[in-house]
Amino acid sequence: MVIADASINIKVLLNATAAHFGFRPTYKRVWLAKQKALAHIYGDWDESYNELPRWELGVQLTMPGSVAVLRTSPVRVGDQVDGSQAYFHRLFWTFPPCIEAFRHCKPLVSIDGTHLYGKYGGMLLVAIAQDGNSNILPIAFALVKGKNAESWSFFLSHLRQHVTPQPGLLVISDRHNEIKATLEAPDGGWLPPATYHIFCIRHVAANSALTFKDKDASRLLVNAAYAKTEVEFDYWFDILRSEDLAMCEWANRIEYSLWTQHRDEGRRFEHMATNISECVNSILKGVRNLPVCSLVKATYGKLAELFVRKGREAEAQLGTGQQFTQHLVKCIEANLKTAMCFTVTLYDRDNSEFTVSETTPTGSFSLGSYRVSLGSQTCDCGYFQTLYYPCPHALACCAYSRLTWQSYVHQVYHLSSVFSVYQMGFTPPIFEEFWPLYDGPTVIPDPTKRHASEGRPRSTRIRTTMDEANPNRSKTCGLCRKPGHTRRSCP
């Protein structure tokens, strides 16, 4: 069962044991048996650390250009340093296809960490990107002892140096003080205008809920953060001020550019949370149960499989003659249906500036007026400059002027860009017997990071309001705040 799924739940193994053998062992016994099974399949937990130096040499031989940075700490016996051994400290690694792929992805990266579940503790830090077809892509990894300033500095410095040297990059993270301090370090290379840092709104809302215990006010805060225009932001923030003045004052102490969409100057591509990192955490859940060297090897195999699958999909779509991604085509089709009820007035032909009046389908009631500039690719609704493809008002202006909307789409949404993301593939790994020999000190695990040998293993995840869900809670409209319907069907 462990061969089939390394992340299999202990309770599943416990029930299977009880059904097969007729007696029910304790949770701890099954947990220990699973660790022995993992060691039997993937190698000894302690010896796995000493395989990392050879893997570092082997992966660089397999794929020249791979980056693997291993750091160790000295082993002290009394006052003396044992030169024959060294504690594993941290490891950063990435591969050439990931480095090349990020050049064709959206100019943003989401960073997060997840706990290891094996015999020894630690954290797996991951940097995630997204292509123009909404596919998520891990681009760098690190094994560290914990989420502290030293670990984040190690990870982010190598990420900046080897993977994301592009200017104008956006970094999305939670409100971890160590991440913030690392990104604001003067010599780290992460300061504006080279890079910009924003907070995940889900974590901001969770932090507010811990203090104010008002879920309705937290939802209003999220609605204000998602607002694409200042008018819409003020609308939601005024409601929040009337509902919970203390939360409003708390939110005002956080710089608006860090958590609101209307102040981000179009850098987010509508990414308000670290959801893409959470998705990768779930994908890597089985890997986190493995000995460290098997974990590192598994990232190579999983990425190779991902590049093959997504590359074939992009190639198949290119073969049909499509120019843009399926994600963009669906959005444009939806916007075209909306654009049927607009009245366009041209004001400046040279600069392609228009006014678009939106009415009901019968034309009896006006729903508002918007200024659109095709030259500067902006609209008063905020969608054009935020999403980097034409909103319904811009599409109406293109139809009025007999212009093609394709020229107003960001390059990242072109299928050729998505194909370029996965164009560079992984090479088959060289058999371990042919890896270069390692003649340094024996790398051993830090005994202080071993999980408790007695008692039931406890989860190290800090649970917040994001982990809570009430399945019986009725739907509440995002516009009128009344239960029983959503904003799509709001009367």
Disulfide bonds with the S-S distance in Angstrom:
none
